[in-house]
Amino acid sequence: MRIMDVVGESELLKLKGKYIRIAHKDLGSTIEIIGNIIKDKWFDYKTFFEKED
């Protein structure tokens, strides 16, 4: 749901073909932050799941 919120969609099937931004540390590193292509809206799932534990 958080990724759908960042992308700006309310239906899972409409996510296909949507553009996003990603943040990574260097080439070959895992993607931990997903962002909206236009808005300054981000989801850091590593931090999100660390808080949940």
PDBQT receptor file of N, H, CA, C and O in Angstrom, charges set to zero:
ATOM      1  N   MET A   1       0.814  -1.199   0.000  1.00  0.00    +0.000 N 
ATOM      2  CA  MET A   1       0.000   0.000   0.000  1.00  0.00    +0.000 C 
ATOM      3  C   MET A   1       0.861   1.267   0.000  1.00  0.00    +0.000 C 
ATOM      4  O   MET A   1       0.508   2.256  -0.643  1.00  0.00    +0.000 OA
ATOM      5  N   ARG A   2       1.985   1.240   0.717  1.00  0.00    +0.000 N 
ATOM      6  H   ARG A   2       2.272   0.437   1.239  1.00  0.00    +0.000 HD
ATOM      7  CA  ARG A   2       2.835   2.441   0.765  1.00  0.00    +0.000 C 
ATOM      8  C   ARG A   2       3.442   2.736  -0.600  1.00  0.00    +0.000 C 
ATOM      9  O   ARG A   2       3.556   3.900  -0.983  1.00  0.00    +0.000 OA
ATOM     10  N   ILE A   3       3.835   1.701  -1.338  1.00  0.00    +0.000 N 
ATOM     11  H   ILE A   3       3.743   0.756  -1.026  1.00  0.00    +0.000 HD
ATOM     12  CA  ILE A   3       4.392   1.918  -2.678  1.00  0.00    +0.000 C 
ATOM     13  C   ILE A   3       3.319   2.476  -3.597  1.00  0.00    +0.000 C 
ATOM     14  O   ILE A   3       3.591   3.383  -4.383  1.00  0.00    +0.000 OA
ATOM     15  N   MET A   4       2.115   1.954  -3.512  1.00  0.00    +0.000 N 
ATOM     16  H   MET A   4       1.894   1.218  -2.873  1.00  0.00    +0.000 HD
ATOM     17  CA  MET A   4       1.014   2.452  -4.331  1.00  0.00    +0.000 C 
ATOM     18  C   MET A   4       0.733   3.918  -4.004  1.00  0.00    +0.000 C 
ATOM     19  O   MET A   4       0.442   4.709  -4.902  1.00  0.00    +0.000 OA
ATOM     20  N   ASP A   5       0.817   4.277  -2.744  1.00  0.00    +0.000 N 
ATOM     21  H   ASP A   5       1.053   3.635  -2.015  1.00  0.00    +0.000 HD
ATOM     22  CA  ASP A   5       0.613   5.667  -2.329  1.00  0.00    +0.000 C 
ATOM     23  C   ASP A   5       1.680   6.583  -2.931  1.00  0.00    +0.000 C 
ATOM     24  O   ASP A   5       1.365   7.672  -3.411  1.00  0.00    +0.000 OA
ATOM     25  N   VAL A   6       2.930   6.148  -2.907  1.00  0.00    +0.000 N 
ATOM     26  H   VAL A   6       3.186   5.263  -2.517  1.00  0.00    +0.000 HD
ATOM     27  CA  VAL A   6       4.025   6.945  -3.455  1.00  0.00    +0.000 C 
ATOM     28  C   VAL A   6       3.870   7.110  -4.970  1.00  0.00    +0.000 C 
ATOM     29  O   VAL A   6       4.090   8.196  -5.506  1.00  0.00    +0.000 OA
ATOM     30  N   VAL A   7       3.495   6.037  -5.647  1.00  0.00    +0.000 N 
ATOM     31  H   VAL A   7       3.316   5.155  -5.212  1.00  0.00    +0.000 HD
ATOM     32  CA  VAL A   7       3.345   6.089  -7.103  1.00  0.00    +0.000 C 
ATOM     33  C   VAL A   7       2.114   6.896  -7.502  1.00  0.00    +0.000 C 
ATOM     34  O   VAL A   7       2.092   7.502  -8.574  1.00  0.00    +0.000 OA
ATOM     35  N   GLY A   8       1.104   6.909  -6.660  1.00  0.00    +0.000 N 
ATOM     36  H   GLY A   8       1.122   6.418  -5.789  1.00  0.00    +0.000 HD
ATOM     37  CA  GLY A   8      -0.104   7.670  -6.951  1.00  0.00    +0.000 C 
ATOM     38  C   GLY A   8      -1.213   6.837  -7.556  1.00  0.00    +0.000 C 
ATOM     39  O   GLY A   8      -2.041   7.352  -8.306  1.00  0.00    +0.000 OA
ATOM     40  N   GLU A   9      -1.235   5.560  -7.240  1.00  0.00    +0.000 N 
ATOM     41  H   GLU A   9      -0.562   5.141  -6.630  1.00  0.00    +0.000 HD
ATOM     42  CA  GLU A   9      -2.281   4.659  -7.735  1.00  0.00    +0.000 C 
ATOM     43  C   GLU A   9      -3.010   4.023  -6.569  1.00  0.00    +0.000 C 
ATOM     44  O   GLU A   9      -2.438   3.795  -5.503  1.00  0.00    +0.000 OA
ATOM     45  N   SER A  10      -4.283   3.741  -6.794  1.00  0.00    +0.000 N 
ATOM     46  H   SER A  10      -4.748   3.925  -7.660  1.00  0.00    +0.000 HD
ATOM     47  CA  SER A  10      -5.076   3.093  -5.744  1.00  0.00    +0.000 C 
ATOM     48  C   SER A  10      -5.383   1.633  -6.080  1.00  0.00    +0.000 C 
ATOM     49  O   SER A  10      -5.909   0.902  -5.241  1.00  0.00    +0.000 OA
ATOM     50  N   GLU A  11      -5.058   1.207  -7.300  1.00  0.00    +0.000 N 
ATOM     51  H   GLU A  11      -4.631   1.801  -7.982  1.00  0.00    +0.000 HD
ATOM     52  CA  GLU A  11      -5.306  -0.170  -7.709  1.00  0.00    +0.000 C 
ATOM     53  C   GLU A  11      -3.992  -0.839  -8.104  1.00  0.00    +0.000 C 
ATOM     54  O   GLU A  11      -3.192  -0.269  -8.846  1.00  0.00    +0.000 OA
ATOM     55  N   LEU A  12      -3.782  -2.049  -7.602  1.00  0.00    +0.000 N 
ATOM     56  H   LEU A  12      -4.431  -2.512  -7.000  1.00  0.00    +0.000 HD
ATOM     57  CA  LEU A  12      -2.547  -2.783  -7.835  1.00  0.00    +0.000 C 
ATOM     58  C   LEU A  12      -2.290  -3.026  -9.323  1.00  0.00    +0.000 C 
ATOM     59  O   LEU A  12      -1.157  -2.880  -9.781  1.00  0.00    +0.000 OA
ATOM     60  N   LEU A  13      -3.300  -3.386 -10.066  1.00  0.00    +0.000 N 
ATOM     61  H   LEU A  13      -4.221  -3.505  -9.694  1.00  0.00    +0.000 HD
ATOM     62  CA  LEU A  13      -3.125  -3.707 -11.483  1.00  0.00    +0.000 C 
ATOM     63  C   LEU A  13      -2.750  -2.494 -12.336  1.00  0.00    +0.000 C 
ATOM     64  O   LEU A  13      -2.266  -2.657 -13.455  1.00  0.00    +0.000 OA
ATOM     65  N   LYS A  14      -2.963  -1.300 -11.828  1.00  0.00    +0.000 N 
ATOM     66  H   LYS A  14      -3.357  -1.167 -10.919  1.00  0.00    +0.000 HD
ATOM     67  CA  LYS A  14      -2.616  -0.086 -12.571  1.00  0.00    +0.000 C 
ATOM     68  C   LYS A  14      -1.164   0.347 -12.353  1.00  0.00    +0.000 C 
ATOM     69  O   LYS A  14      -0.714   1.322 -12.955  1.00  0.00    +0.000 OA
ATOM     70  N   LEU A  15      -0.425  -0.372 -11.492  1.00  0.00    +0.000 N 
ATOM     71  H   LEU A  15      -0.790  -1.164 -11.003  1.00  0.00    +0.000 HD
ATOM     72  CA  LEU A  15       0.980  -0.029 -11.250  1.00  0.00    +0.000 C 
ATOM     73  C   LEU A  15       1.865  -0.361 -12.447  1.00  0.00    +0.000 C 
ATOM     74  O   LEU A  15       2.891   0.288 -12.650  1.00  0.00    +0.000 OA
ATOM     75  N   LYS A  16       1.491  -1.349 -13.234  1.00  0.00    +0.000 N 
ATOM     76  H   LYS A  16       0.658  -1.876 -13.069  1.00  0.00    +0.000 HD
ATOM     77  CA  LYS A  16       2.294  -1.758 -14.373  1.00  0.00    +0.000 C 
ATOM     78  C   LYS A  16       2.439  -0.590 -15.355  1.00  0.00    +0.000 C 
ATOM     79  O   LYS A  16       1.454   0.021 -15.770  1.00  0.00    +0.000 OA
ATOM     80  N   GLY A  17       3.673  -0.302 -15.708  1.00  0.00    +0.000 N 
ATOM     81  H   GLY A  17       4.473  -0.798 -15.371  1.00  0.00    +0.000 HD
ATOM     82  CA  GLY A  17       3.951   0.775 -16.648  1.00  0.00    +0.000 C 
ATOM     83  C   GLY A  17       4.157   2.144 -16.020  1.00  0.00    +0.000 C 
ATOM     84  O   GLY A  17       4.461   3.105 -16.726  1.00  0.00    +0.000 OA
ATOM     85  N   LYS A  18       3.999   2.248 -14.713  1.00  0.00    +0.000 N 
ATOM     86  H   LYS A  18       3.752   1.467 -14.139  1.00  0.00    +0.000 HD
ATOM     87  CA  LYS A  18       4.217   3.526 -14.029  1.00  0.00    +0.000 C 
ATOM     88  C   LYS A  18       5.714   3.741 -13.802  1.00  0.00    +0.000 C 
ATOM     89  O   LYS A  18       6.457   2.794 -13.544  1.00  0.00    +0.000 OA
ATOM     90  N   TYR A  19       6.135   4.977 -13.900  1.00  0.00    +0.000 N 
ATOM     91  H   TYR A  19       5.532   5.747 -14.109  1.00  0.00    +0.000 HD
ATOM     92  CA  TYR A  19       7.537   5.324 -13.677  1.00  0.00    +0.000 C 
ATOM     93  C   TYR A  19       7.752   5.710 -12.225  1.00  0.00    +0.000 C 
ATOM     94  O   TYR A  19       6.883   6.300 -11.584  1.00  0.00    +0.000 OA
ATOM     95  N   ILE A  20       8.943   5.361 -11.715  1.00  0.00    +0.000 N 
ATOM     96  H   ILE A  20       9.649   4.882 -12.236  1.00  0.00    +0.000 HD
ATOM     97  CA  ILE A  20       9.327   5.696 -10.343  1.00  0.00    +0.000 C 
ATOM     98  C   ILE A  20      10.779   6.172 -10.339  1.00  0.00    +0.000 C 
ATOM     99  O   ILE A  20      11.503   6.018 -11.323  1.00  0.00    +0.000 OA
ATOM    100  N   ARG A  21      11.182   6.748  -9.224  1.00  0.00    +0.000 N 
ATOM    101  H   ARG A  21      10.594   6.873  -8.425  1.00  0.00    +0.000 HD
ATOM    102  CA  ARG A  21      12.591   7.063  -8.990  1.00  0.00    +0.000 C 
ATOM    103  C   ARG A  21      13.098   6.099  -7.937  1.00  0.00    +0.000 C 
ATOM    104  O   ARG A  21      12.330   5.607  -7.110  1.00  0.00    +0.000 OA
ATOM    105  N   ILE A  22      14.385   5.835  -7.970  1.00  0.00    +0.000 N 
ATOM    106  H   ILE A  22      15.008   6.236  -8.642  1.00  0.00    +0.000 HD
ATOM    107  CA  ILE A  22      14.986   4.992  -6.940  1.00  0.00    +0.000 C 
ATOM    108  C   ILE A  22      16.210   5.702  -6.380  1.00  0.00    +0.000 C 
ATOM    109  O   ILE A  22      16.838   6.521  -7.050  1.00  0.00    +0.000 OA
ATOM    110  N   ALA A  23      16.528   5.373  -5.154  1.00  0.00    +0.000 N 
ATOM    111  H   ALA A  23      16.018   4.707  -4.609  1.00  0.00    +0.000 HD
ATOM    112  CA  ALA A  23      17.753   5.879  -4.530  1.00  0.00    +0.000 C 
ATOM    113  C   ALA A  23      18.601   4.670  -4.152  1.00  0.00    +0.000 C 
ATOM    114  O   ALA A  23      18.107   3.713  -3.555  1.00  0.00    +0.000 OA
ATOM    115  N   HIS A  24      19.877   4.723  -4.506  1.00  0.00    +0.000 N 
ATOM    116  H   HIS A  24      20.278   5.500  -4.992  1.00  0.00    +0.000 HD
ATOM    117  CA  HIS A  24      20.792   3.644  -4.164  1.00  0.00    +0.000 C 
ATOM    118  C   HIS A  24      22.149   4.233  -3.825  1.00  0.00    +0.000 C 
ATOM    119  O   HIS A  24      22.439   5.385  -4.151  1.00  0.00    +0.000 OA
ATOM    120  N   LYS A  25      22.977   3.434  -3.169  1.00  0.00    +0.000 N 
ATOM    121  H   LYS A  25      22.742   2.499  -2.904  1.00  0.00    +0.000 HD
ATOM    122  CA  LYS A  25      24.278   3.935  -2.729  1.00  0.00    +0.000 C 
ATOM    123  C   LYS A  25      25.312   3.882  -3.848  1.00  0.00    +0.000 C 
ATOM    124  O   LYS A  25      26.057   4.842  -4.049  1.00  0.00    +0.000 OA
ATOM    125  N   ASP A  26      25.363   2.775  -4.574  1.00  0.00    +0.000 N 
ATOM    126  H   ASP A  26      24.758   1.995  -4.410  1.00  0.00    +0.000 HD
ATOM    127  CA  ASP A  26      26.297   2.663  -5.685  1.00  0.00    +0.000 C 
ATOM    128  C   ASP A  26      25.840   1.554  -6.618  1.00  0.00    +0.000 C 
ATOM    129  O   ASP A  26      24.880   0.840  -6.329  1.00  0.00    +0.000 OA
ATOM    130  N   LEU A  27      26.523   1.419  -7.718  1.00  0.00    +0.000 N 
ATOM    131  H   LEU A  27      27.303   1.999  -7.953  1.00  0.00    +0.000 HD
ATOM    132  CA  LEU A  27      26.167   0.418  -8.712  1.00  0.00    +0.000 C 
ATOM    133  C   LEU A  27      26.225  -0.979  -8.100  1.00  0.00    +0.000 C 
ATOM    134  O   LEU A  27      27.239  -1.364  -7.520  1.00  0.00    +0.000 OA
ATOM    135  N   GLY A  28      25.157  -1.723  -8.228  1.00  0.00    +0.000 N 
ATOM    136  H   GLY A  28      24.332  -1.410  -8.699  1.00  0.00    +0.000 HD
ATOM    137  CA  GLY A  28      25.098  -3.073  -7.682  1.00  0.00    +0.000 C 
ATOM    138  C   GLY A  28      24.494  -3.157  -6.294  1.00  0.00    +0.000 C 
ATOM    139  O   GLY A  28      24.269  -4.257  -5.790  1.00  0.00    +0.000 OA
ATOM    140  N   SER A  29      24.226  -2.028  -5.668  1.00  0.00    +0.000 N 
ATOM    141  H   SER A  29      24.408  -1.134  -6.077  1.00  0.00    +0.000 HD
ATOM    142  CA  SER A  29      23.619  -2.060  -4.335  1.00  0.00    +0.000 C 
ATOM    143  C   SER A  29      22.118  -2.306  -4.455  1.00  0.00    +0.000 C 
ATOM    144  O   SER A  29      21.533  -2.109  -5.520  1.00  0.00    +0.000 OA
ATOM    145  N   THR A  30      21.509  -2.731  -3.375  1.00  0.00    +0.000 N 
ATOM    146  H   THR A  30      21.984  -2.891  -2.510  1.00  0.00    +0.000 HD
ATOM    147  CA  THR A  30      20.074  -2.980  -3.392  1.00  0.00    +0.000 C 
ATOM    148  C   THR A  30      19.306  -1.669  -3.354  1.00  0.00    +0.000 C 
ATOM    149  O   THR A  30      19.783  -0.662  -2.830  1.00  0.00    +0.000 OA
ATOM    150  N   ILE A  31      18.117  -1.704  -3.917  1.00  0.00    +0.000 N 
ATOM    151  H   ILE A  31      17.729  -2.522  -4.342  1.00  0.00    +0.000 HD
ATOM    152  CA  ILE A  31      17.243  -0.531  -3.918  1.00  0.00    +0.000 C 
ATOM    153  C   ILE A  31      16.466  -0.541  -2.608  1.00  0.00    +0.000 C 
ATOM    154  O   ILE A  31      15.788  -1.518  -2.288  1.00  0.00    +0.000 OA
ATOM    155  N   GLU A  32      16.566   0.537  -1.859  1.00  0.00    +0.000 N 
ATOM    156  H   GLU A  32      17.117   1.330  -2.118  1.00  0.00    +0.000 HD
ATOM    157  CA  GLU A  32      15.893   0.623  -0.569  1.00  0.00    +0.000 C 
ATOM    158  C   GLU A  32      14.868   1.743  -0.519  1.00  0.00    +0.000 C 
ATOM    159  O   GLU A  32      14.007   1.752   0.360  1.00  0.00    +0.000 OA
ATOM    160  N   ILE A  33      14.949   2.690  -1.452  1.00  0.00    +0.000 N 
ATOM    161  H   ILE A  33      15.649   2.683  -2.166  1.00  0.00    +0.000 HD
ATOM    162  CA  ILE A  33      14.047   3.841  -1.424  1.00  0.00    +0.000 C 
ATOM    163  C   ILE A  33      13.411   4.009  -2.805  1.00  0.00    +0.000 C 
ATOM    164  O   ILE A  33      14.109   4.052  -3.818  1.00  0.00    +0.000 OA
ATOM    165  N   ILE A  34      12.085   4.103  -2.832  1.00  0.00    +0.000 N 
ATOM    166  H   ILE A  34      11.519   4.068  -2.009  1.00  0.00    +0.000 HD
ATOM    167  CA  ILE A  34      11.324   4.262  -4.063  1.00  0.00    +0.000 C 
ATOM    168  C   ILE A  34      10.613   5.598  -3.993  1.00  0.00    +0.000 C 
ATOM    169  O   ILE A  34      10.044   5.946  -2.958  1.00  0.00    +0.000 OA
ATOM    170  N   GLY A  35      10.641   6.357  -5.092  1.00  0.00    +0.000 N 
ATOM    171  H   GLY A  35      11.103   6.074  -5.932  1.00  0.00    +0.000 HD
ATOM    172  CA  GLY A  35      10.036   7.687  -5.100  1.00  0.00    +0.000 C 
ATOM    173  C   GLY A  35       9.147   7.942  -6.291  1.00  0.00    +0.000 C 
ATOM    174  O   GLY A  35       9.259   7.286  -7.326  1.00  0.00    +0.000 OA
ATOM    175  N   ASN A  36       8.258   8.909  -6.129  1.00  0.00    +0.000 N 
ATOM    176  H   ASN A  36       8.167   9.443  -5.288  1.00  0.00    +0.000 HD
ATOM    177  CA  ASN A  36       7.394   9.357  -7.206  1.00  0.00    +0.000 C 
ATOM    178  C   ASN A  36       8.237  10.070  -8.246  1.00  0.00    +0.000 C 
ATOM    179  O   ASN A  36       9.173  10.785  -7.889  1.00  0.00    +0.000 OA
ATOM    180  N   ILE A  37       7.929   9.895  -9.517  1.00  0.00    +0.000 N 
ATOM    181  H   ILE A  37       7.168   9.315  -9.806  1.00  0.00    +0.000 HD
ATOM    182  CA  ILE A  37       8.727  10.464 -10.600  1.00  0.00    +0.000 C 
ATOM    183  C   ILE A  37       8.648  11.993 -10.644  1.00  0.00    +0.000 C 
ATOM    184  O   ILE A  37       9.601  12.640 -11.076  1.00  0.00    +0.000 OA
ATOM    185  N   ILE A  38       7.540  12.575 -10.209  1.00  0.00    +0.000 N 
ATOM    186  H   ILE A  38       6.765  12.049  -9.858  1.00  0.00    +0.000 HD
ATOM    187  CA  ILE A  38       7.360  14.031 -10.287  1.00  0.00    +0.000 C 
ATOM    188  C   ILE A  38       7.363  14.678  -8.893  1.00  0.00    +0.000 C 
ATOM    189  O   ILE A  38       8.086  15.645  -8.653  1.00  0.00    +0.000 OA
ATOM    190  N   LYS A  39       6.562  14.142  -7.996  1.00  0.00    +0.000 N 
ATOM    191  H   LYS A  39       5.975  13.356  -8.191  1.00  0.00    +0.000 HD
ATOM    192  CA  LYS A  39       6.435  14.717  -6.651  1.00  0.00    +0.000 C 
ATOM    193  C   LYS A  39       7.605  14.303  -5.772  1.00  0.00    +0.000 C 
ATOM    194  O   LYS A  39       8.253  13.287  -6.027  1.00  0.00    +0.000 OA
ATOM    195  N   ASP A  40       7.870  15.085  -4.747  1.00  0.00    +0.000 N 
ATOM    196  H   ASP A  40       7.344  15.910  -4.541  1.00  0.00    +0.000 HD
ATOM    197  CA  ASP A  40       8.914  14.750  -3.781  1.00  0.00    +0.000 C 
ATOM    198  C   ASP A  40       8.307  13.855  -2.706  1.00  0.00    +0.000 C 
ATOM    199  O   ASP A  40       8.174  14.243  -1.545  1.00  0.00    +0.000 OA
ATOM    200  N   LYS A  41       7.945  12.651  -3.124  1.00  0.00    +0.000 N 
ATOM    201  H   LYS A  41       8.053  12.335  -4.066  1.00  0.00    +0.000 HD
ATOM    202  CA  LYS A  41       7.305  11.684  -2.237  1.00  0.00    +0.000 C 
ATOM    203  C   LYS A  41       8.096  10.384  -2.313  1.00  0.00    +0.000 C 
ATOM    204  O   LYS A  41       8.269   9.823  -3.395  1.00  0.00    +0.000 OA
ATOM    205  N   TRP A  42       8.583   9.898  -1.158  1.00  0.00    +0.000 N 
ATOM    206  H   TRP A  42       8.443  10.354  -0.278  1.00  0.00    +0.000 HD
ATOM    207  CA  TRP A  42       9.475   8.749  -1.112  1.00  0.00    +0.000 C 
ATOM    208  C   TRP A  42       8.981   7.713  -0.113  1.00  0.00    +0.000 C 
ATOM    209  O   TRP A  42       8.262   8.035   0.832  1.00  0.00    +0.000 OA
ATOM    210  N   PHE A  43       9.380   6.455  -0.338  1.00  0.00    +0.000 N 
ATOM    211  H   PHE A  43       9.964   6.193  -1.107  1.00  0.00    +0.000 HD
ATOM    212  CA  PHE A  43       9.118   5.375   0.604  1.00  0.00    +0.000 C 
ATOM    213  C   PHE A  43      10.413   4.606   0.816  1.00  0.00    +0.000 C 
ATOM    214  O   PHE A  43      10.940   3.990  -0.110  1.00  0.00    +0.000 OA
ATOM    215  N   ASP A  44      10.916   4.647   2.036  1.00  0.00    +0.000 N 
ATOM    216  H   ASP A  44      10.488   5.147   2.788  1.00  0.00    +0.000 HD
ATOM    217  CA  ASP A  44      12.128   3.926   2.419  1.00  0.00    +0.000 C 
ATOM    218  C   ASP A  44      11.679   2.660   3.143  1.00  0.00    +0.000 C 
ATOM    219  O   ASP A  44      11.394   2.688   4.340  1.00  0.00    +0.000 OA
ATOM    220  N   TYR A  45      11.620   1.554   2.409  1.00  0.00    +0.000 N 
ATOM    221  H   TYR A  45      11.851   1.531   1.437  1.00  0.00    +0.000 HD
ATOM    222  CA  TYR A  45      11.057   0.346   3.007  1.00  0.00    +0.000 C 
ATOM    223  C   TYR A  45      11.987  -0.305   4.022  1.00  0.00    +0.000 C 
ATOM    224  O   TYR A  45      11.509  -1.012   4.909  1.00  0.00    +0.000 OA
ATOM    225  N   LYS A  46      13.292  -0.095   3.927  1.00  0.00    +0.000 N 
ATOM    226  H   LYS A  46      13.680   0.479   3.206  1.00  0.00    +0.000 HD
ATOM    227  CA  LYS A  46      14.201  -0.656   4.932  1.00  0.00    +0.000 C 
ATOM    228  C   LYS A  46      13.923  -0.016   6.294  1.00  0.00    +0.000 C 
ATOM    229  O   LYS A  46      13.794  -0.721   7.295  1.00  0.00    +0.000 OA
ATOM    230  N   THR A  47      13.831   1.305   6.335  1.00  0.00    +0.000 N 
ATOM    231  H   THR A  47      13.936   1.877   5.521  1.00  0.00    +0.000 HD
ATOM    232  CA  THR A  47      13.526   2.009   7.572  1.00  0.00    +0.000 C 
ATOM    233  C   THR A  47      12.127   1.659   8.073  1.00  0.00    +0.000 C 
ATOM    234  O   THR A  47      11.921   1.490   9.275  1.00  0.00    +0.000 OA
ATOM    235  N   PHE A  48      11.176   1.551   7.165  1.00  0.00    +0.000 N 
ATOM    236  H   PHE A  48      11.343   1.688   6.188  1.00  0.00    +0.000 HD
ATOM    237  CA  PHE A  48       9.791   1.212   7.518  1.00  0.00    +0.000 C 
ATOM    238  C   PHE A  48       9.734  -0.125   8.250  1.00  0.00    +0.000 C 
ATOM    239  O   PHE A  48       9.085  -0.227   9.292  1.00  0.00    +0.000 OA
ATOM    240  N   PHE A  49      10.393  -1.139   7.729  1.00  0.00    +0.000 N 
ATOM    241  H   PHE A  49      10.919  -1.057   6.883  1.00  0.00    +0.000 HD
ATOM    242  CA  PHE A  49      10.336  -2.458   8.349  1.00  0.00    +0.000 C 
ATOM    243  C   PHE A  49      11.198  -2.553   9.592  1.00  0.00    +0.000 C 
ATOM    244  O   PHE A  49      10.924  -3.391  10.452  1.00  0.00    +0.000 OA
ATOM    245  N   GLU A  50      12.230  -1.730   9.723  1.00  0.00    +0.000 N 
ATOM    246  H   GLU A  50      12.452  -1.049   9.025  1.00  0.00    +0.000 HD
ATOM    247  CA  GLU A  50      13.008  -1.698  10.958  1.00  0.00    +0.000 C 
ATOM    248  C   GLU A  50      12.172  -1.151  12.098  1.00  0.00    +0.000 C 
ATOM    249  O   GLU A  50      12.290  -1.617  13.231  1.00  0.00    +0.000 OA
ATOM    250  N   LYS A  51      11.323  -0.164  11.815  1.00  0.00    +0.000 N 
ATOM    251  H   LYS A  51      11.227   0.215  10.895  1.00  0.00    +0.000 HD
ATOM    252  CA  LYS A  51      10.447   0.409  12.837  1.00  0.00    +0.000 C 
ATOM    253  C   LYS A  51       9.382  -0.578  13.275  1.00  0.00    +0.000 C 
ATOM    254  O   LYS A  51       8.954  -0.549  14.429  1.00  0.00    +0.000 OA
ATOM    255  N   GLU A  52       8.939  -1.465  12.361  1.00  0.00    +0.000 N 
ATOM    256  H   GLU A  52       9.288  -1.489  11.424  1.00  0.00    +0.000 HD
ATOM    257  CA  GLU A  52       7.882  -2.412  12.661  1.00  0.00    +0.000 C 
ATOM    258  C   GLU A  52       8.329  -3.537  13.594  1.00  0.00    +0.000 C 
ATOM    259  O   GLU A  52       7.507  -4.141  14.282  1.00  0.00    +0.000 OA
ATOM    260  N   ASP A  53       9.646  -3.818  13.615  1.00  0.00    +0.000 N 
ATOM    261  H   ASP A  53      10.314  -3.327  13.056  1.00  0.00    +0.000 HD
ATOM    262  CA  ASP A  53      10.154  -4.919  14.451  1.00  0.00    +0.000 C 
ATOM    263  C   ASP A  53      10.201  -4.578  15.881  1.00  0.00    +0.000 C 
ATOM    264  O   ASP A  53      10.604  -5.404  16.700  1.00  0.00    +0.000 OA
TER     265      ASP A  53
